[in-house]
Amino acid sequence: MKVAIVSDIHSNIEALEAVMKDIQSKNDIDKICCLGDLVGYGPNPVEVLKVAREQFKACILGNHDEAVLKEPKYFNRIPEEAIYWTKDILEEQGSSADIQYLESLENLFREEGYVLSHGIMEDNMSYTTETEDLFYIFENMEPSEFVCFGGHSHQPALWVLEDDELFFFEPELDHDFKVDIESQKCWVNVGSVGQPRDSDTRASYVIYDTKTNIINFQKVEYDFEITANKIRNIDGLDNFLGDRLTKGV
């Protein structure tokens, strides 16, 4: 089975539509899963939630999704303002199905061989920067799980635990990374669809083949200027959120 794994869409419908088109063009993807942060930052939360509800087989609760349902915690001014704007838009233009969908999301999704999270396992506000975080993830994976997919930092990454040692592999496009399930466990950050921060303006996602245990990173171009200009024309969203899309940072 081949699974396309997306993350951190952040109300960017142009990026999401480009990624969905790319996934569909491959003709061999069995399902699409999302690691959360469907909303926040961007201008089209209602449109993104519609795609998620109709086409994602599984989705994790991101910290921005949770903030829309509750209140933003540990956010600085710009993302906090975006959360309150998103709340207003969902109330004015969304449906009860949108809120119910967000309320249905859980912190982890487990399937044979892999686990999906947003941040560090159940903690959707933290992202991996230290080796102790990585060891925590590996220690909390089930014996049958070989790969943990995460997001939150918006930066693609691949870490491997082998013989109690950690190894970092720079994600390469069109390069198959094969997990040796006899001796390895992996943590994979799939990057961001809607707000890349790896100095690459293209949308990121990952394809995982559960039969061969092959991981493949993908990049998709989209017209980020359309999204950036939408943001600049919305009083409730800071221009910074649009400007960073043009730089991928």
N, C-alpha and C positions, 0 to 999 in steps of 0.2 A: 504494500500500500504506500502511495506517495501522499505526503501531507505538506501543503503550503502553509507556512507559519508567518503571520504578519504581526506587527505591533506598533503602538504609539502612532495612531492615525491622526489624532488631534484635530478632528473636524475639517480635514483637508480632503474634500471630495475629488478634486482634480488628481491628486496623487493616488487616492484609493482606486479611482476608476481606471487609471493607467495600470496599476498593479493587477487589478482584477482581469483586465484585458490580456495582460501578459500571462497570467496564470491559465486563463481559458485557452490561449493559443498553444499551450503545450499538450493539450489533449490527453494527458495521462495523470492528472492530479485528482486524487480520490476525494479529498476534502480540504477545507480551509479552516484553520484555527487562528485565533487572535489572542495576543498576550495583554490586551487591555489598553487603557487610555484612548478610547474611541473619541472622546471629546476633550475640550480644553484647547486654548491657544487659537484655534482656527475658526473660520466663518460659517461652516456648514454642518453643525451638529445633527440637525434633523435628517439631512440627506445621508450622512454617514451611518447613523443608527438604522436607517431603513435598509441599507446594504447589509449591515451586520446581522440584523434580525432575519433577513431572507437568505443569506448565503453562508454565514459562518456556522460550522458544526459545533464549535466550542469557543468560548471566549472567557478570559480572565478579567477580574475586576481590577482596573488600574487605579492609581491614587487620584487622578483627575476625575475619573468616573465616580469614585466614592465621594469626592468633594462636592460634586454636583448633587448627589443624593443627600449629603449631610451639610457640612460646612468645610471650607478650606482650612487645613491645618498645616503649619510650617511652610506656607507659600509666601513668596515675596509679593510686592505690589502688582506687578504685571500679570503673572498667572492668576493671582487672586481676582483681579478685575475681570479677567477672561472667564473665570468660573461663574461669577455673578452674572455676567452678560449671557453666558450659556444657559444658566438657570432661567433667565427671563425669556430667552428665545424658545426653550423647550416648553415653557408655560404658555407662550403666545402661539407658537407655530407647531409644536410637537403634539404627540398623542399620548394617551395613557399607556399605550403599548411600548412607547419609548422608555418611560420611567419603569414600567414593569420589567422590561428587558434588562435595564441596568441593575434593578433590584435583584434579579435572578442570578447575576454573575457571582462566581465564587473565587476564592483566592488561589486555588490550585485545580488543575485538571490532570488526572492520571490515566494513562492507558498503557497497555503492555509494552514495556521497553522504554517509555519516556514519560516525562512530567513537564507540564507547562506552568510557568509562574510569571509574575510581572516584575517583581524586584527580587529580594532574597527569600525564596520560598513564600511563606504566608505573609511576609512583610512587604507590602506593595509600595512603601515609602523609601526603601533602602535599595541601593544598587551596589554591585560588587566592585570594590576598589582595592581590597586587601586580600591577602592569601587566606586569612582566617575566615573571611566571608565565603570564599570558594570551598574551603574545607567544611564549613558548616553546611553548605548546599550538598556536597557529596555525602556527608554523614547522614543527611536527612532524606536522601533518595532511597527508595525501596530496593531490595536486592535484585529485583527483576528490571529495574530502571537503569539504562545505560546513558541516557542523555537527558539533561535538563535545559529547556529553552527559556530564556528570560529576555526582558526588554528594559525599559525605564531610563537607561542612560543615553539611548538613541545612538549608540556607537557599536557597530558590529565587532564581535570578538569571539574567540574560540579558545577555551582552556581545556586541557586534558590532564586527568589524574592517572598516572601509571606507576605502579610499584611505589606508592606513597609519595611520589614527586609530581609537582605541577609543571606543566609545559604550556607556553602560549604559542598559538599559531596565528599569524596574520591572515585574516580572511581573504581568500582569493576568488575572483569571479571566474566562473567556468572551470573551476578546479574541484574535483570530487574529493572530499575528506571522508575516509572510511573509518568508522569506529570499530576497534577490535574489542568485541564484547567479552572476550576471554580475559582481557587484562586492563581495559580502559573504562573510565567514565568521563563524560564530557559535559561542560557547561558552555552553552552557546547563546550569545546575545545576537538577536536577529536584526538589530538596528531599527530604524524608524521609517515608516511609510510617509508620515505627514510632516515631520520636522527633523530632517537629518542633522546630525551634529558631528560628522566625521569629515568636514570640509569637502563634501561631495553633495551636490544639490539633488542627486537622483534618489528616488525612493528605494528602500531596502526591504528585502524579505528573504526567507530561507525555504528550501525544499528538502524534506527529509524522507528518505526511502526506508521504511521500516523493515523491509525484507532484506535489503542488502546492507543496511545501516550506513548508508552514504548520505552526507550532508553537503548541500550545494548552496552557496550564497548567490543572491540575485540582486541586480540593480536595474531600475527602470526610470527612464527619462519622462518628465511631464512638464507642462507649462506652468512653472512655479510663479511666473509673473502674474498670471490670472489670480491665483490665490493671494499673492502678496498685495495686489491692488484691491481686492475685496477687503482685506484686513485694514488697509489704509483708509478705506472709505467708511469704516465702522467706528463710531465714537467710543464704543465700549471696549475696543481692542487696541492695544498700544501699537504704534507703527513699527516698533522694534520686532514684533512677532512676524510682520511681513518682511521686513528687511533681512532677517536672518535666513529666510527661505532662499533668498537670492545668493547666499554665501555658503549655505550648508553647515552653519555653525550654531 
